[in-house]
Amino acid sequence: MKTLRKARLTPRAALLRTTMAGLAASALAAAFSPAAHALEPVSNAARQDVAQAAAVAPPDVRTVMQSIYQVDGQGKDSYEVANGSVATYWYGHSFDLNGTRYFTGFTWDTRERYGKPGEDDAGPDTQVNLAEATYTLTGSTPDKPWQFRGMTNTIGNFGAYEKPEFVDPKRKPVEYRTPAGKLVLAVPTDGFDNGTSFTGYALFVFNPGPRDELKDKVWTYVGSVNTGSDNSAACADGDVMPCVSSQGELSFAAHGGSDMPRISIKVSGTTITGPGKTRQLGAADTVTYHYDAAGKKYASQ
């Protein structure tokens, strides 16, 4: 599986716009999305409740970062937290699950620095740590509508060269609710490497119900999938290699007796088949992923 990466950081403004714009979309998706599992018809009262919840501003970057790292960054979305480790706000997502409105802020942080200059250099296998803080819309006063539910200082590692997979603000997240009451979340990502841009999704599972506290976390990163690529920056209008571009649409579906869904990537566009040759992508090129319970990651079939 190719890791997405990018040479720029997502600006704070883009992150905040993504968070705020995603509130209403997440709420409506939770109520009406065909990707959700076994949803019942929604009453007018329920729609009104969803709309009202979506209008409540979620916890801000400063609140999320301080909840996780216990260091006040004075509103900054990236700052040093311990021994040279730098923490950065990554993504915020609001959603409804089992009658409760949640908001989760995700962050990533780099390694602590203990080596001499040059010993801590990052390589392709140097990933970043993911962390999260989650809140519920159950506060007792109007000025504090969100109540802190908890945080996890590590839910997985991803990225390369000590950079994360970067959020793609042009696409919306995709959700799936499992029969056992979990939420599977696909966060859209993009990246660029050697003249080729990539799109994909980072995958997470939210498990608020009964679980083995020693083995199962509330949030867990369960892998990333690629959905498309474009080599226009490297193909030189076809003089260096054929120019190709592909796009993919991610969808969830129930998977036999498993609580975790199957993921399908329906692709379109073109791909290189040989020196100077390309072809159109179609239904036969659909890629399917299943959840590997032993590895706790999604893997292609």
C-alpha positions as CSV (number, residue, x, y, z in Angstrom):
1,M,0.0,0.0,0.0
2,K,1.6,3.3,-1.0
3,T,1.8,5.9,1.7
4,L,0.5,9.4,0.8
5,R,2.7,12.3,1.7
6,K,3.1,15.9,0.8
7,A,5.7,18.6,1.2
8,R,3.4,21.3,2.7
9,L,1.5,21.6,5.9
10,T,-2.2,22.2,5.8
11,P,-2.9,25.7,7.0
12,R,-4.8,26.2,10.2
13,A,-7.5,28.2,8.3
14,A,-8.1,25.3,5.9
15,L,-8.4,22.9,8.8
16,L,-10.9,25.1,10.6
17,R,-12.9,25.6,7.5
18,T,-12.9,21.9,6.9
19,T,-14.1,21.3,10.5
20,M,-16.9,23.8,10.4
21,A,-18.0,22.9,6.9
22,G,-18.1,19.2,7.8
23,L,-20.5,19.7,10.7
24,A,-23.7,20.0,8.8
25,A,-22.6,17.5,6.2
26,S,-21.6,14.9,8.8
27,A,-24.9,15.3,10.6
28,L,-26.9,14.9,7.4
29,A,-24.8,12.0,6.3
30,A,-25.4,10.3,9.6
31,A,-29.1,10.6,9.1
32,F,-29.5,10.0,5.4
33,S,-26.3,8.5,3.9
34,P,-26.9,5.2,2.0
35,A,-23.5,4.2,3.3
36,A,-24.8,4.0,6.9
37,H,-25.9,0.6,8.1
38,A,-29.6,-0.2,8.6
39,L,-30.8,3.3,9.1
40,E,-34.5,3.9,10.0
41,P,-36.6,6.7,8.4
42,V,-35.9,10.0,10.2
43,S,-38.7,12.0,11.7
44,N,-39.1,15.8,11.3
45,A,-38.2,16.2,15.0
46,A,-35.1,14.2,14.6
47,R,-34.1,16.3,11.6
48,Q,-34.6,19.4,13.6
49,D,-32.4,18.0,16.5
50,V,-29.6,17.1,14.0
51,A,-29.8,20.6,12.5
52,Q,-29.6,22.3,15.9
53,A,-26.7,20.1,17.0
54,A,-24.8,20.9,13.8
55,A,-25.2,24.6,14.5
56,V,-23.3,24.3,17.8
57,A,-19.6,25.2,17.3
58,P,-17.3,22.3,18.2
59,P,-14.3,22.6,20.6
60,D,-11.6,24.7,19.0
61,V,-8.0,23.8,18.2
62,R,-6.7,25.2,21.4
63,T,-9.1,23.1,23.5
64,V,-8.3,19.9,21.6
65,M,-4.6,20.3,21.7
66,Q,-4.5,21.1,25.4
67,S,-6.8,18.2,26.2
68,I,-4.3,15.8,24.6
69,Y,-0.9,17.3,25.4
70,Q,-1.6,19.4,28.6
71,V,0.4,22.2,27.0
72,D,-1.4,25.5,26.1
73,G,-0.3,26.6,22.7
74,Q,-2.1,29.9,22.9
75,G,-4.3,29.0,20.0
76,K,-1.5,27.8,17.7
77,D,-2.3,24.7,15.6
78,S,1.3,23.4,15.8
79,Y,3.9,23.8,18.7
80,E,6.5,21.9,20.7
81,V,5.1,19.7,23.5
82,A,8.1,17.8,24.9
83,N,11.8,17.2,24.2
84,G,11.6,18.5,20.7
85,S,8.4,16.7,19.8
86,V,6.1,18.9,17.8
87,A,2.3,18.4,17.9
88,T,0.0,19.6,15.1
89,Y,-3.8,19.7,14.8
90,W,-4.9,17.4,11.9
91,Y,-8.6,17.1,11.5
92,G,-11.9,17.6,13.4
93,H,-15.1,15.6,12.8
94,S,-18.6,15.8,14.3
95,F,-21.0,13.0,14.1
96,D,-24.1,11.3,15.6
97,L,-23.9,7.8,16.9
98,N,-26.5,5.8,19.0
99,G,-28.3,9.0,19.9
100,T,-25.3,11.0,21.0
101,R,-23.6,13.9,19.3
102,Y,-19.8,13.6,19.3
103,F,-16.9,15.7,18.2
104,T,-13.4,14.3,17.8
105,G,-10.2,16.3,17.2
106,F,-7.3,14.4,15.7
107,T,-3.7,15.5,16.1
108,W,-0.3,14.2,15.0
109,D,3.1,14.5,16.7
110,T,6.7,13.9,15.9
111,R,9.3,11.9,17.8
112,E,11.1,13.3,20.9
113,R,14.6,14.4,20.1
114,Y,17.5,12.8,22.0
115,G,20.2,12.2,19.4
116,K,23.0,14.3,18.1
117,P,22.4,16.5,15.0
118,G,21.8,14.2,12.1
119,E,20.9,11.2,14.2
120,D,17.2,12.1,14.2
121,D,16.9,12.6,10.4
122,A,13.6,11.4,9.0
123,G,13.3,8.7,6.3
124,P,10.5,7.1,4.3
125,D,9.8,4.8,7.3
126,T,9.7,7.6,9.8
127,Q,6.0,8.0,10.6
128,V,4.1,10.3,13.0
129,N,2.0,9.4,15.9
130,L,-1.8,10.0,15.9
131,A,-3.7,11.1,18.9
132,E,-7.3,12.2,19.6
133,A,-9.6,14.0,22.0
134,T,-13.4,13.3,22.0
135,Y,-16.3,15.4,23.3
136,T,-20.0,14.9,23.6
137,L,-22.8,17.5,23.2
138,T,-24.0,16.8,26.7
139,G,-22.8,19.9,28.6
140,S,-25.0,21.3,31.3
141,T,-24.8,25.0,30.4
142,P,-25.3,26.9,27.1
143,D,-21.9,28.4,27.4
144,K,-20.3,25.0,27.7
145,P,-22.3,22.6,25.5
146,W,-19.5,20.2,24.9
147,Q,-18.3,17.8,27.6
148,F,-14.9,16.2,27.5
149,R,-15.3,12.4,27.1
150,G,-11.7,11.4,26.9
151,M,-8.5,11.3,24.9
152,T,-6.0,8.7,23.6
153,N,-2.3,9.8,23.2
154,T,-1.7,7.2,20.5
155,I,-4.2,5.6,18.2
156,G,-1.7,4.5,15.4
157,N,1.1,5.8,13.2
158,F,1.0,6.9,9.6
159,G,2.8,9.0,7.0
160,A,6.4,9.1,5.9
161,Y,9.5,11.4,6.3
162,E,8.0,12.4,9.7
163,K,5.0,14.0,7.9
164,P,1.4,12.9,8.0
165,E,-1.1,12.1,5.3
166,F,-2.7,15.4,4.5
167,V,-6.4,16.1,4.6
168,D,-8.0,16.8,1.3
169,P,-10.5,19.6,2.0
170,K,-12.1,19.2,-1.5
171,R,-13.8,15.9,-0.6
172,K,-16.1,14.9,2.2
173,P,-15.5,12.1,4.8
174,V,-17.4,8.9,4.5
175,E,-19.1,7.1,7.4
176,Y,-20.4,3.6,8.2
177,R,-22.2,2.5,11.3
178,T,-21.7,-1.2,12.2
179,P,-24.3,-3.5,13.6
180,A,-22.4,-3.5,16.9
181,G,-22.6,0.3,17.2
182,K,-19.2,1.3,16.0
183,L,-18.4,4.1,13.5
184,V,-16.0,3.6,10.7
185,L,-14.7,6.9,9.4
186,A,-12.8,7.5,6.1
187,V,-11.0,10.9,6.1
188,P,-10.1,12.1,2.5
189,T,-6.4,12.7,2.0
190,D,-4.0,13.8,-0.8
191,G,-0.3,13.8,-1.4
192,F,2.4,14.3,-4.0
193,D,5.5,12.3,-4.8
194,N,8.0,12.3,-7.7
195,G,5.7,14.2,-10.0
196,T,2.6,12.2,-9.2
197,S,-0.3,13.4,-7.1
198,F,-2.3,10.9,-5.1
199,T,-5.7,10.8,-3.4
200,G,-6.9,8.4,-0.8
201,Y,-8.5,8.0,2.6
202,A,-7.2,7.4,6.1
203,L,-9.5,4.9,8.0
204,F,-10.5,5.1,11.6
205,V,-12.8,3.1,13.9
206,F,-14.7,4.6,16.8
207,N,-15.8,2.0,19.4
208,P,-17.7,3.7,22.3
209,G,-19.3,0.5,23.6
210,P,-18.1,-2.4,25.8
211,R,-14.6,-3.5,24.9
212,D,-11.4,-5.0,26.4
213,E,-9.8,-1.8,27.8
214,L,-6.3,-3.5,27.5
215,K,-6.7,-4.4,23.9
216,D,-9.2,-2.0,22.3
217,K,-9.0,1.7,22.1
218,V,-11.9,4.1,21.6
219,W,-10.4,5.4,18.4
220,T,-8.1,3.3,16.2
221,Y,-6.3,4.0,13.0
222,V,-6.9,1.0,10.7
223,G,-4.9,1.8,7.6
224,S,-5.1,3.9,4.5
225,V,-6.3,3.3,0.9
226,N,-5.4,4.9,-2.4
227,T,-8.2,6.0,-4.7
228,G,-6.5,7.8,-7.6
229,S,-3.4,9.4,-9.1
230,D,-2.3,12.0,-11.7
231,N,1.1,12.1,-13.2
232,S,0.7,15.3,-15.2
233,A,3.6,17.0,-13.4
234,A,6.0,14.3,-14.5
235,C,4.8,13.1,-17.9
236,A,5.8,16.3,-19.8
237,D,2.7,16.1,-22.1
238,G,3.5,12.5,-23.0
239,D,7.2,13.1,-23.9
240,V,8.6,11.3,-20.9
241,M,5.8,8.8,-20.3
242,P,2.1,8.5,-21.1
243,C,0.0,11.0,-19.2
244,V,-2.7,9.3,-17.1
245,S,-5.2,10.3,-14.4
246,S,-7.5,8.2,-12.3
247,Q,-10.2,8.8,-9.7
248,G,-11.8,6.5,-7.2
249,E,-15.0,6.4,-5.2
250,L,-15.0,4.7,-1.8
251,S,-18.0,2.9,-0.5
252,F,-18.8,0.7,2.5
253,A,-20.9,-2.5,2.5
254,A,-21.8,-5.2,5.0
255,H,-19.3,-8.1,5.0
256,G,-20.8,-11.5,5.8
257,G,-20.8,-12.2,9.5
258,S,-18.2,-9.6,10.3
259,D,-19.1,-6.4,12.2
260,M,-16.5,-4.5,10.1
261,P,-17.6,-3.5,6.6
262,R,-16.0,-4.3,3.3
263,I,-14.5,-1.3,1.4
264,S,-14.7,-1.0,-2.4
265,I,-12.9,1.6,-4.5
266,K,-14.6,2.0,-7.8
267,V,-12.1,3.6,-10.2
268,S,-12.3,5.5,-13.5
269,G,-9.8,7.3,-15.7
270,T,-6.7,5.9,-17.4
271,T,-3.7,3.8,-16.3
272,I,-0.3,2.8,-18.0
273,T,-0.2,-0.8,-19.2
274,G,3.2,-0.8,-20.9
275,P,5.8,1.4,-22.7
276,G,3.7,4.2,-24.4
277,K,0.4,2.3,-23.8
278,T,-2.6,3.2,-21.6
279,R,-6.1,1.9,-21.2
280,Q,-9.4,3.0,-19.6
281,L,-10.2,1.8,-16.1
282,G,-13.5,0.1,-15.5
283,A,-15.6,-2.1,-13.3
284,A,-13.0,-4.9,-13.5
285,D,-10.5,-2.6,-11.8
286,T,-12.5,-2.1,-8.7
287,V,-10.3,-2.7,-5.6
288,T,-11.8,-4.4,-2.5
289,Y,-10.5,-4.2,1.0
290,H,-11.4,-6.3,4.1
291,Y,-10.6,-5.8,7.7
292,D,-7.9,-8.1,9.0
293,A,-8.8,-8.6,12.7
294,A,-5.3,-10.0,13.5
295,G,-3.4,-7.1,12.0
296,K,-6.2,-4.6,12.9
297,K,-5.8,-3.0,9.5
298,Y,-7.6,-3.0,6.2
299,A,-6.0,-5.1,3.5
300,S,-6.7,-5.6,-0.2
301,Q,-8.2,-8.9,-1.4
